[in-house]
């Protein structure tokens, strides 16, 4: 059986003290005092760890990585259709081919100068966009390893970046096939 002792102020100590109710008004039991007292484990430097109305510590939000992933997809899509720069480069190359080709040139030479060079210019710009999509996508995917390794990257950012890399690979493959003439090569002049 636990012993109970009272000091000169009437405070009871011992194992049963936590269960003892207050003798008079304004006195709390030891259990009630323990519930209302902050524990040493709850605070490390004298301040409670969770305060009402205090916002959690703000870290990197990933907005830049998300934007980079979206840019990667957009660049990949631009590589698939050639983009505005590819169209302008093709029109310019067509004009140059028309100006530099004499009327005495052979049909094969005229086709290459007017249409072939323009087709290759479009393919070249598509390849530039595809490479930009690949590089941007890989930078977004590799960023957590060099930035904040302990902070995980949001799954949607990874998904969109992988989509940008995939579209960039497809665009680069198509650009190489168009540039070399394997895909939609020029018709023969014979």
C-alpha positions in Angstrom: 0.0 0.0 0.0 1.3 3.4 -0.9 2.0 5.9 1.8 0.5 9.3 1.9 2.1 12.2 3.6 0.9 15.8 4.0 3.3 18.7 4.4 2.5 21.8 6.5 0.5 23.3 3.6 -1.8 20.3 3.3 -0.4 19.0 0.0 -0.7 15.3 -0.3 2.1 13.4 -1.9 2.4 9.7 -2.9 0.9 7.3 -5.4 -2.7 8.0 -4.3 -2.2 11.8 -4.5 -3.1 11.8 -8.2 -6.5 10.4 -7.5 -7.3 12.6 -4.5 -9.8 15.4 -5.2 -9.4 18.9 -3.9 -10.4 19.5 -0.3 -11.5 23.0 -0.8 -12.3 25.5 -3.5 -9.5 26.5 -5.9 -7.3 23.5 -5.2 -6.5 21.1 -8.1 -5.5 17.5 -7.9 -2.0 16.5 -9.0 -3.5 14.8 -12.1 -5.2 18.1 -13.1 -2.0 20.0 -12.6 -0.1 17.5 -14.8 -2.6 17.8 -17.6 -2.3 21.6 -17.6 1.5 21.7 -17.4 3.5 21.6 -20.6 5.7 18.6 -20.8 9.5 18.9 -21.4 9.2 16.6 -24.4 6.8 19.1 -26.1 9.3 21.9 -26.2 12.9 21.9 -27.0 14.0 25.5 -26.4 11.4 26.7 -24.0 8.8 27.4 -26.7 6.0 25.0 -27.5 6.4 23.4 -30.9 2.8 24.0 -32.1 1.3 27.3 -31.5 -2.2 28.3 -32.6 -2.3 30.8 -35.4 1.3 30.2 -36.4 1.9 29.1 -40.0 4.1 26.1 -40.6 7.6 26.8 -41.8 7.5 27.6 -45.5 9.9 25.7 -47.7 10.3 25.5 -51.4 6.9 25.1 -53.0 8.0 23.4 -56.2 6.4 26.1 -58.4 9.6 26.5 -60.5 9.9 22.7 -61.0 6.2 22.5 -62.0 6.6 25.3 -64.5 9.7 23.7 -65.9 7.9 20.4 -66.4 5.0 22.2 -68.2 7.6 24.1 -70.4 9.2 20.8 -71.3 5.9 19.4 -72.5 5.1 22.5 -74.5 8.6 22.5 -76.1 8.1 18.8 -77.0 4.7 19.5 -78.6 6.3 22.4 -80.6 9.0 19.9 -81.8 6.2 17.7 -83.2 4.6 20.4 -85.4 7.8 22.4 -86.1 6.6 25.6 -84.4 6.3 29.1 -85.7 10.1 29.4 -86.1 10.2 26.3 -88.2 7.5 27.6 -90.5 9.2 31.0 -90.9 12.6 29.2 -91.5 11.0 27.0 -94.2 9.4 29.9 -95.9 12.7 31.8 -95.9 14.5 28.8 -97.3 11.9 28.4 -100.0 12.4 32.0 -101.1 16.2 31.7 -101.0 15.9 28.5 -103.1 13.7 30.3 -105.7 16.1 33.3 -105.9 19.3 31.2 -106.2 18.1 28.6 -108.6 18.4 29.5 -112.2 15.8 28.6 -114.8 18.5 26.4 -116.5 19.0 24.2 -113.4 17.8 20.7 -113.6 14.5 19.5 -112.0 16.2 17.6 -109.2 18.3 20.7 -108.3 15.2 22.9 -108.3 13.2 20.5 -106.1 16.1 20.3 -103.6 16.7 24.1 -103.6 13.0 25.1 -103.3 11.5 22.3 -101.3 14.2 20.1 -99.8 16.1 22.8 -98.1 12.9 24.2 -96.6 11.9 20.7 -95.4 15.3 20.4 -93.7 15.0 23.8 -92.1 11.7 22.8 -90.6 13.2 19.5 -89.3 16.2 21.4 -87.9 14.0 23.7 -85.8 11.9 20.8 -84.7 15.1 19.1 -83.5 16.1 22.2 -81.6 12.7 22.3 -79.8 13.0 18.6 -79.1 16.4 19.0 -77.5 15.2 21.9 -75.4 12.3 19.7 -74.2 14.7 16.9 -73.3 17.1 19.1 -71.4 14.3 20.9 -69.6 12.6 17.7 -68.6 15.9 16.1 -67.4 16.7 19.2 -65.4 13.4 19.1 -63.6 13.7 15.4 -62.9 17.3 15.7 -61.6 16.6 18.9 -59.6 15.7 17.2 -56.3 19.0 15.4 -56.2 20.9 18.7 -56.3 18.5 21.0 -54.5 16.9 19.6 -51.4 17.4 15.8 -51.3 15.3 15.3 -48.2 12.3 17.0 -49.8 10.4 14.8 -52.2 9.2 16.1 -55.5 5.4 16.2 -56.1 4.2 13.2 -58.2 2.5 15.4 -60.8 5.7 17.3 -61.4 7.5 14.0 -62.1 4.7 12.8 -64.4 4.6 16.0 -66.4 8.4 16.1 -66.7 8.5 12.5 -67.9 5.8 13.4 -70.5 8.0 16.3 -71.7 11.0 14.0 -72.0 8.9 11.4 -73.8 7.5 13.9 -76.3 11.0 15.4 -76.7 12.4 12.0 -77.6 9.6 11.4 -80.1 10.1 14.9 -81.6 13.9 14.4 -81.9 13.4 11.0 -83.6 11.0 12.5 -86.1 13.2 15.5 -86.7 16.2 13.3 -87.5 14.0 11.2 -89.8 12.7 14.3 -91.6 16.1 15.9 -91.9 17.7 12.8 -93.4 14.8 12.2 -95.8 13.8 8.8 -94.4 10.4 10.2 -93.4 8.6 11.9 -96.3 11.7 12.2 -98.5 11.7 14.3 -101.7 10.3 12.7 -104.8 12.8 11.7 -107.4 13.0 13.9 -110.5 13.3 11.0 -113.0 
